[in-house]
Amino acid sequence: MLTATLLALAAAVLHAAWNLWVKQSGDRWIALWGQMTMAGIGGIIITVFVGLPPNFVWWPAVASGLIHLYYIVALARSYDLADFSVTYPIARGSGALLAALGGVLFLSDHLSPLMILGIIIAIAGIMLLAGHADNAHVRAAIIVGIFIACYSLVDSHGARGNSGSAYALTIFITTGFFTTLHGLMAGKKQQMIAAMKTSWLHFSFAGAASALTYWMVMIAVRRAPVGYVTALRESSVVIVALVGTRYLGEKDMKRRVFAACIVMAGLGVLIAGR
């Protein structure tokens, strides 16, 4: 359990970092496409040396890749609409709650009463972080949260039935493939080529961070309930609250810091409940 906890917390830091980079990018969809594509290329290179995963690993990975495609489209749209410190908390909070419920319903996870209380407290803090957001912004972020919950459940099932490391590789290969195919079908070919020529190094670093983040999560969910891992991972919203107010000029720092403290209290209860 200690391993799962440390992996989920480390993943939170990396996740906040690459999402901040996406938010600051001019074209958010291109930024997400670039990093997922480079992560997928990295996955292909690694499989050349370690060998292809078994065929049964690919079926949940294909489903996850499709879900990730819609997640990427929804995330890019939500970042275009609202502040980083509004979109991110709502999306991650709603995603964590739905994933926790789904883990109990579909993956036979067990959550103690104290763990449930911790998740509720943490998510309440996450929602307080978002503040009084416009309804359109909230809807866009919740749609992202639904996709987060869906791929979290599919990937937790896939990682538990297979090697977590091998499964994580296949996710990024399928996500990179479907995202690239979507871009080509949407007529973004020239934009994609131009962006890759000028920003391939940034894409590579962001892709490596994204892949490492999700590899940590896939290892963690093999050792702990998906609700426990996803709630801990959402401690990244505390980082986002501080970055959004201090470096991006987003308002209401006192409320955001107070809400961040509530999130941390909820995570403390969650860990104690385990």
N, C-alpha and C positions, 0 to 999 in steps of 0.2 A: 504493500500500500504506500510505503514511503517513496518508492521508485515512481509510482504513478503520480503521486502528489508533486514531486519535484519536476517530473517531465511536463505535467500540465502547467505548472507555474512558469517554467522556462519557455514553453510554447506561447504563453500569454504575452511575454515580452517581445518575442520575435513577431508575433501576429500583429501587435500594435504598431511595430516599426514598419512592416511592409504595407500595412493599410494607410499609415500616414503618408508614405511615399506615393501611393496611388491617389490619395486625396489631393496632394499637391501637384499631381501631373496635369498637363493641359487637357489631354484626352484620356479619361479614366478607363474607357473600354480598351483602348490600345495598350495602356499600361498593364492592365490585367491580362490581356491576351499575351503580351510579350513575356511577362514573367511565367505564366503557365506553360507557354510554348518552350521556353528555355528549361523549365523544370522537367517537362516531358522529354526534351532532347537529352537532358542529363540522365533521366530514367532509362532511356534506350541505351545510352552508352554503358551504364552500369550493368544492364542485363546482358550485354555482349560479353562481359567478363564473368559474370556469375551464373549466366544461363537464364532462360525464360522460366517464369513461374509456371506451375501446373495449369492446365486448361481451366479447371474449375475456379481458379482465382479470378479469371478474366470476366466472368459473368457479373458478379457484383461490381467489379471495377468499371465495366461498361455502363451499368446503371448509374453509378456514382459520377462518371464522366458527363453523362447527359444532365444530371441534376446540377453538377457544378457549372455547366454551360449557362443554365438559366439563372443560377446564383450570381454568376459573373455579370450577366446582362442587368439583372436587378440591382446589384451592388453599384455598378457604374452609374446607373440612373439615379439611385438614391444619393450618391455623392455629388451628382450634378445639382440636385434639388436643395440639399440642406447642409448645415454645418457638420463637420466631422464629429464633434462631441454631442450631436443630436442623433444622427443616423446610426453611428456605431453602437452606442449603448442600447438603443431600442432593438436593433437587429440581433445583437449578441444576447441580450436578455431574453427576448421572446424565443430565440433559437434554443437557448439553454433550457428554458422551462419546457418547451415542447419535446426536446430530446430526452429530458428526464422522464416525462410522462410516457413517451414512446418506449424508452428502455424498460420500464416496468411492464407495459402492456405487451410488447412484442419480443423482448430479449430476455425475459424472466429475471430482470435485475431486481435486487432487493434494496430498498432505501429505509433506514430506520427513521422513526419519528423525528429525532434530532437532526438527521440529515435533511429531511423534508423541510423542517423549520429553517435550517441554514440556507437552503436553496431559495425559499420564499423571501427571506430577509435580503439575501444578495440581489435577487431580481428586483425587489422593491427599491433598493438603492440604485440599481442600474436605471430603472425607469425615472427615478428622481433626477438622475444625472441628465436625462434628456430634456427635462423642463417642460415648458408650455410650447410644444412644437405644433406647427400647422398640421391639420388633419391629413393633407396630401403627403407631407413628409413622414408622418407616422405610418400611413398606409404603405408607402414605399419601403420603409424600413422593416415593417412587419412581414411583408412579402419576402424580403431577404431572410428574415428569421425563419420563415417556413421552410425555405430551401436549406438553410443551415441545419434545421432539425432533421430533414429528410436525408441529407447526405451523411449526417452524423450517425443515424440509425443504420443506414445501408453499410457504411464503412465499419462501424463497430461489429456488425454481423460478419462482414468479410474478414476483418482482422482477427476475430476470435476463431474463425474456422480455418484460418491459414496462418502463415508466418506474417506477423505485423509488418516486417521490413519489406518483404516481397510484395505484399498487398499495397503498401504505400507507393512503391515504384509504379505499379500498374495504374493507380489512380491518376498520377500526373501524366502518364503516357496517353490515357484515354481523354483526360480533360484537355490536354494540349491539342489532340487531334480534333475533337469536336468543336473547340473554340476557334481553331484555325478554319475549319470547314464552314462554320457559321460566318466568320468574317469574309471569306471568299464569296459565299452566297449572298451576303449583304452588300457586295460591291466595294469592300474596303481593301482590296488587294494592293493598290498603290500606296495607301496610307500605311499598311502593314509592312511593305517592303522598305519604304522610306524610314519608318520608325526603327526597324530592325538594323538598318545600316548605321543610324546615328546613335541609337541607344542600346545596342546589344549588350554592352557591359553592365549598364544599369539593370536591364532585364535579367541578366545572368545572376547578379547579386540578389535581386528581389526573388527570383525563382528559387535560388538556393535557400534563402531564408524561408520561403513559403514551403518548400519541400521538407526542410528540416523541422519546421513547426509541425507539419502534419504527420511526419514520421514519429515525432514524440507523442502526439495524440494517439496514433494507432498502437503504439507500444503500451501507452497508459491504459487504454480501454480493454486491453487483454488482462489487466490486473485489477480493474476497479469498474464499478457501474458507470454507464455512459453519463448519467445525470451528475455523478460526482466529478468526473473528468471535465465535462463541458462547463459546469459551474465554476470550477477552479480556473479553467482556461479564460473565463470571462473576467477574471481579475485584470485583464488587459484594459478594461474600461476605466480603471483608476488612472492608468498611464495616459490614456486618451483625454481624460478630464483635465489633467495637469498640462498636457501638451496643447490641447485646444485653447485653454485660457491664457497660458503664458506665452506661447510661441505663435499661435494662429490668430490672436486677437479676439477670440470668442468670449462672450460676456458672462457675467454672473459667477465669478470665481468662488465666492463664499459658499453658495449653494452646491456647486459642483464638488468642492472639497468635502463638505458635510456629507453629501451623497456617497462620495468615494469611501468615507469612513464607515458608512452603513454597509457598503459592499464588503469591505474587509471584515467587518464584524460577522456578517453572514457567512463568509468563507471560513472564518474561525469556528463558528458553530458547526458548519458542515464537516470540517476536519475532525472536530471533537466527537461528532456523532458517529464517525467511522471507528 
